[in-house]
Amino acid sequence: MVSPGLRVEFRVQPTTELDAIQSATKGDTVELDNAIYAGDEQWYQHLTVSSEMEMAALRDRLSNDAVSDLVSLSSVGFDDTTYYLLALVEQPDPFIVTTVTEAAAIPHRVRLANEQLTVTASVEDWAHLKEVADHLETHYRGFELLSTSQVETVGIPLGANQVKHAVRGKVTESQLDLLATAYQHGYFDVPQEVTSKELAETVGTSQSTLSERLRNAQYALLEVLFGSR
């Protein structure tokens, strides 16, 4: 079992069903949000797809070319180029989630973009990372370590973050980016690591505009969690 240690991001050349889904949707990115084994060498996969195609055409392409059964397809409210889909697919060989967990690592994010499969995962230490890399290289080509960082907690594994789909469509990407920037710079820490003036300079806006944008973003997020007042 993985104890807190290293958070790693790596990239491999994909040989998975995500390629077929990306090709069918003519998408820029395909992100695997969750995977549940359905038996009989089939998996239910929940994915986020970025595509310029309209929903009807997207549905046809997916149903005919890429998946065994398209269970659901919906667009993100404020973004008509981002879709959520739930599909039944034949068991990939190899399957990145299985491959990573076989090496006793915990996957957090799986994303296909620019013909590269990028994975974020947790491992125990550098020796464990080498074991994971060696295992992956038996299944995939072009393993490339992108980043590592020390962590104190394992974090949320792939498929456990149910907030993502509730938030997207209710909180805009720009609002999420602003909240993330404020959080990463320590604006919400007690005591604060940066002041509102310093944060405003970082994001290139006035202090009053920053305050208004942050209040709106926080309100939108709280409305998702607690409902409208």
C-alpha positions, 0 to 999 in steps of 0.5 A: 500500500502506498504511504505518503511520499512522492507525487509524480507525473509521467508521459507515455506513448498511448496504445489504449482505447482513449486513442480511438475515442479521441480519433472518433471525437476529433478531440483535443483532449480525452481525460479518464475520470473513472473506470469500473470493471463491468465483467466479461472483459468490459469497463464502464469509463467516465470521460471528459472530452474536448471536441468541436463536434456537435453533440449529435455527430459526436454521439453517432461517431462514438456509437459507431466507431469507438465504444461498445455502448454509449450510456450517456453524453452531455455537454458542460453548460458554459462550454459547448466544446467540453463533453462528459460521457459514460461508455462501456468499452472492451477491456484495453490491453494494456489498460493504464489504470491496471498497469499503474496499480499493478505496480502498487502506485495510486493513479490520480489523473489520466489525460490524453493530449497531443498523442501523449498519455499523461498520468499523475500518480503517487508512489512511496519513494524513488525506489518505488518510482523506478519499479513503476517506471520499469513496469510501465516500460514493459507495456508502453513506449517512450516513458518520460518522467515530467515532474516529482514533488514530495507530498504529505498525503496520498490525495484523491485517487482516480474516480473519487473526486465527485466534485469535479462534475458538479462544479464544471458547468456551474463555476466557469473555467476563469473562476476556477483558475482564479480560485486555484491561483489564490489557493496556490499562492496562499491567499486563503492561508491563515495567516495569508502568504499573499495580500489581495494587493499582491495577488491582484498584481500576480493576476494582472488586475486591480485590487477592487476587481480581484476582490469582486471576482473572488467573491463571485467565484466563491459564491458560485462554488458555495452555491454548487455545494449548498444550493441557492439561497 
